[in-house]
Amino acid sequence: MTTMPAATPAVELSALRFAYRAGRDVLAIDRLVIERGETVFLHGPSGSGKTTLLGVLAGVLQATSGQVKVLGSDFTTLSSGARDAFRARHLGYVFQMFNLIPYLSVSENILLPIRLDAHRRARLGSRSLDEAVADIARQLDIADLLHSPIAELSVGQQQRVAAARALIGAPEVIIADEPTSALDTDRREQFLQLLFASCKTAGATLIFVSHDHTLMPLFSRTVELGEINRAATRPARD
């Protein structure tokens, strides 16, 4: 009887070290594996390196040493351009500061990932770009803002635009850094329902950072960064 190989994990970290300055590790994680399809709540006190870790997982930051594998690709061997291309194709990222482009409209911001990568565009199937952006905007209650400039939006509205941009095109890994912090209770619930439904439909892995501990039971697993990051006891940038 032939044994089928196990699926490649969504995330696999080995002997990861990251420092903004030589000799001052912000991350020192010996081992972390996140399987495909998991929904992970990443928790830790301020200064424990949560946002830094998300940056490493997204390829925005490059590890100082060790191995960072995402969907089987080793980021420590990829150039900055290759990591950018990988992120556009495979990852959805809700940045803590949103990172929206101010001179583009809401619709243009949402469509950026699928304009940048043909494979992500192909995941829309037969739907047009207009249909895809209208659908996700409706679900996040920003359909009436699609032609608005980003500068005219409230913080909560900008947060929902950032979430729509991350979710469109069914990325395989979704990374969310405090994505509900500026949402009221109703919109937070609406957003979380969409987020989990999108992950389930696409079979995507979700890595979610929040200070709201009441959300923990919604996830399949909680990772306490302070317990796995041996650098967390030192002063760190988060």
C-alpha positions as CSV (number, residue, x, y, z in Angstrom):
1,M,0.0,0.0,0.0
2,T,1.4,3.4,-1.1
3,T,1.3,6.2,1.5
4,M,0.4,9.6,0.0
5,P,2.7,12.4,1.1
6,A,1.2,14.9,3.6
7,A,0.2,18.2,2.1
8,T,2.9,20.9,2.4
9,P,2.1,23.1,5.4
10,A,0.9,26.6,4.8
11,V,3.7,28.0,7.0
12,E,6.8,26.3,8.3
13,L,9.4,28.2,10.3
14,S,12.7,26.7,11.5
15,A,15.3,28.5,13.6
16,L,13.8,31.8,12.5
17,R,15.7,34.9,13.7
18,F,14.9,38.5,12.7
19,A,16.5,41.7,13.9
20,Y,16.1,45.3,12.9
21,R,19.6,45.9,14.4
22,A,22.5,43.4,14.6
23,G,22.5,41.5,17.9
24,R,19.0,42.5,19.0
25,D,16.6,39.8,17.9
26,V,12.9,40.7,17.7
27,L,12.0,37.1,16.6
28,A,13.7,33.9,17.8
29,I,11.3,31.1,16.9
30,D,12.8,27.6,16.8
31,R,9.8,25.9,15.2
32,L,6.3,26.9,14.1
33,V,4.1,24.9,11.6
34,I,0.6,26.1,10.5
35,E,-1.2,23.5,8.4
36,R,-3.3,24.4,5.3
37,G,-6.9,25.4,6.1
38,E,-6.2,26.3,9.8
39,T,-7.6,29.5,11.2
40,V,-5.0,30.7,13.7
41,F,-5.4,33.4,16.3
42,L,-2.0,34.9,16.9
43,H,-1.8,36.4,20.4
44,G,0.9,38.1,22.4
45,P,1.6,41.2,24.5
46,S,2.7,44.5,22.9
47,G,6.3,44.1,21.9
48,S,6.2,40.4,21.4
49,G,6.8,40.7,17.6
50,K,3.3,40.0,16.2
51,T,3.4,42.6,13.4
52,T,7.0,41.8,12.7
53,L,6.2,38.1,12.3
54,L,3.3,38.8,9.9
55,G,5.7,40.9,7.9
56,V,8.2,38.0,7.6
57,L,5.4,35.6,6.7
58,A,4.2,38.0,3.9
59,G,7.7,38.5,2.6
60,V,7.7,42.2,3.4
61,L,10.6,41.6,5.8
62,Q,13.3,39.1,5.2
63,A,14.5,36.8,8.0
64,T,18.0,37.5,9.4
65,S,18.6,33.7,9.5
66,G,16.7,30.4,9.6
67,Q,14.0,29.1,7.2
68,V,10.7,30.7,6.3
69,K,8.5,28.4,4.1
70,V,5.1,29.6,2.9
71,L,3.2,27.1,0.8
72,G,6.4,25.3,0.3
73,S,8.4,28.2,-1.0
74,D,11.4,29.3,1.1
75,F,11.4,33.0,1.4
76,T,15.0,33.1,2.6
77,T,16.2,32.1,-0.9
78,L,13.9,34.4,-2.8
79,S,14.8,38.0,-4.0
80,S,12.6,40.9,-2.9
81,G,11.0,41.0,-6.3
82,A,10.2,37.2,-6.2
83,R,8.7,37.6,-2.7
84,D,6.5,40.5,-4.0
85,A,5.3,38.3,-6.9
86,F,4.6,35.4,-4.6
87,R,2.6,37.7,-2.2
88,A,0.5,39.1,-5.1
89,R,-0.3,35.6,-6.3
90,H,-0.9,33.7,-3.1
91,L,-1.4,36.0,-0.1
92,G,-4.1,38.4,1.1
93,Y,-2.8,40.9,3.7
94,V,-4.9,43.3,5.8
95,F,-2.2,45.7,7.0
96,Q,-2.6,47.3,10.4
97,M,-2.2,50.8,8.8
98,F,-4.3,49.7,5.7
99,N,-1.6,50.7,3.1
100,L,-4.3,52.0,0.7
101,I,-3.2,54.1,-2.3
102,P,-4.7,57.5,-1.7
103,Y,-4.8,58.7,-5.3
104,L,-6.9,55.6,-6.4
105,S,-10.6,55.1,-5.8
106,V,-12.0,52.5,-3.5
107,S,-12.7,50.2,-6.5
108,E,-9.2,50.6,-7.9
109,N,-7.7,49.8,-4.5
110,I,-9.7,46.6,-4.1
111,L,-8.8,45.5,-7.6
112,L,-5.1,45.9,-7.3
113,P,-4.2,42.2,-6.4
114,I,-6.0,40.8,-9.4
115,R,-4.7,43.5,-11.8
116,L,-1.1,42.6,-10.6
117,D,-1.4,38.8,-11.0
118,A,-3.2,36.9,-13.8
119,H,-3.5,33.7,-11.8
120,R,-5.4,35.5,-9.1
121,R,-7.6,37.2,-11.7
122,A,-8.3,33.7,-13.2
123,R,-9.8,32.6,-9.8
124,L,-12.7,34.9,-10.4
125,G,-14.0,32.4,-13.0
126,S,-16.5,33.9,-15.4
127,R,-17.2,37.0,-13.3
128,S,-16.1,40.3,-14.6
129,L,-13.9,42.6,-12.5
130,D,-16.8,44.9,-11.9
131,E,-19.0,42.0,-10.7
132,A,-16.3,40.7,-8.4
133,V,-15.5,44.0,-6.8
134,A,-19.3,44.9,-6.4
135,D,-19.9,41.6,-4.8
136,I,-17.2,41.8,-2.1
137,A,-18.0,45.5,-1.5
138,R,-21.6,44.7,-0.9
139,Q,-20.7,42.1,1.6
140,L,-18.6,44.6,3.5
141,D,-21.2,47.4,3.2
142,I,-19.0,49.7,1.1
143,A,-20.8,49.3,-2.2
144,D,-21.9,52.9,-2.3
145,L,-18.3,54.0,-1.9
146,L,-16.7,52.3,-4.8
147,H,-16.0,55.5,-6.7
148,S,-15.0,57.6,-3.7
149,P,-11.5,58.8,-3.0
150,I,-9.8,57.0,-0.1
151,A,-9.2,60.4,1.7
152,E,-12.9,60.9,2.1
153,L,-13.5,57.6,4.0
154,S,-13.6,57.1,7.7
155,V,-11.0,54.9,9.4
156,G,-13.6,52.1,9.6
157,Q,-14.5,52.4,6.0
158,Q,-10.8,52.3,5.0
159,Q,-10.4,49.2,7.1
160,R,-13.2,47.5,5.1
161,V,-11.6,48.5,1.8
162,A,-8.3,47.0,3.0
163,A,-10.1,43.8,3.9
164,A,-11.9,43.6,0.5
165,R,-8.5,44.0,-1.3
166,A,-7.1,41.1,0.7
167,L,-10.0,38.8,0.1
168,I,-10.6,39.3,-3.6
169,G,-9.3,36.6,-5.9
170,A,-9.4,33.8,-3.2
171,P,-5.8,33.9,-1.9
172,E,-4.5,30.7,-0.3
173,V,-3.2,32.4,2.8
174,I,-4.8,35.4,4.5
175,I,-2.8,37.5,7.0
176,A,-4.8,40.0,9.0
177,D,-3.2,42.4,11.4
178,E,-5.9,43.9,13.8
179,P,-8.5,43.9,11.0
180,T,-11.5,44.6,13.2
181,S,-10.0,47.3,15.5
182,A,-11.9,50.2,13.9
183,L,-15.2,48.4,13.3
184,D,-18.3,48.7,15.4
185,T,-19.9,45.4,16.8
186,D,-22.3,44.8,13.9
187,R,-19.7,45.4,11.2
188,R,-17.1,43.4,13.0
189,E,-19.5,40.4,13.0
190,Q,-20.3,41.0,9.4
191,F,-16.6,41.1,8.5
192,L,-15.7,38.0,10.5
193,Q,-18.5,36.0,8.9
194,L,-17.3,37.0,5.4
195,L,-13.7,36.3,6.4
196,F,-14.4,32.7,7.7
197,A,-16.8,32.0,4.8
198,S,-14.2,33.1,2.2
199,C,-11.5,31.0,3.9
200,K,-13.7,27.9,4.0
201,T,-14.8,28.3,0.3
202,A,-11.2,28.7,-0.9
203,G,-9.7,26.3,1.6
204,A,-7.5,29.2,2.7
205,T,-5.3,29.4,5.8
206,L,-6.0,32.4,8.1
207,I,-3.4,34.0,10.4
208,F,-5.2,36.7,12.5
209,V,-3.7,39.1,15.0
210,S,-6.0,40.9,17.5
211,H,-6.0,42.2,21.0
212,D,-9.6,41.2,21.3
213,H,-9.5,37.9,23.3
214,T,-13.2,37.4,22.9
215,L,-12.5,36.3,19.3
216,M,-10.3,33.4,20.3
217,P,-13.0,30.7,20.4
218,L,-13.9,31.4,16.7
219,F,-10.5,30.0,15.6
220,S,-9.3,26.5,15.2
221,R,-6.1,27.3,17.1
222,T,-4.4,29.9,19.2
223,V,-0.7,30.6,19.0
224,E,0.8,32.4,22.0
225,L,3.7,34.3,20.5
226,G,5.2,35.0,23.9
227,E,5.6,31.3,24.5
228,I,7.3,30.4,21.2
229,N,9.4,33.6,20.6
230,R,12.5,33.4,22.8
231,A,13.3,37.1,21.9
232,A,10.0,38.4,23.3
233,T,11.5,39.1,26.7
234,R,13.8,41.7,25.2
235,P,12.7,45.2,24.2
236,A,11.2,44.8,20.7
237,R,9.5,46.7,17.9
238,D,6.0,45.4,17.3
